[in-house]
Amino acid sequence: MWEDQAALAAGVQNMHLMCTAHGIGGYWSTPGFLSHPQAIAALGHPEGVQGMGLFYLGYPEGEWPAKGHRKPLEYVTNWNTD
């Protein structure tokens, strides 16, 4: 089961990266109602399926993507040459 959760998280990360590349904002959240059996049934899933979250998409206001403030690689790495 943990492999499925890890695969889902990796897939969500890839969706975030693609959204950013196309100027779209993304947000993954798991609202409490997703654990309710009626919500699972309303989504057309069989009994026993666990809701893992919703991925929201939208166009953010302002400049996107936001500019990062990262130091150059040579300031944050230590190369071991032994």
HUQUI-V323061 format. One record per helix or strand of 2 or more residues. SS is the DSSP state (a for helix, b for strand). FROM is the first residue (numbers start at 0). TO is the last residue. If there is no record, write none. Layout:
ss: <SS | SS>
from: <FROM | FROM>
to: <TO | TO>
This chain:
ss: <a | b | a | a | b | a>
from: <1 | 24 | 31 | 36 | 53 | 72>
to: <20 | 28 | 34 | 41 | 57 | 75>
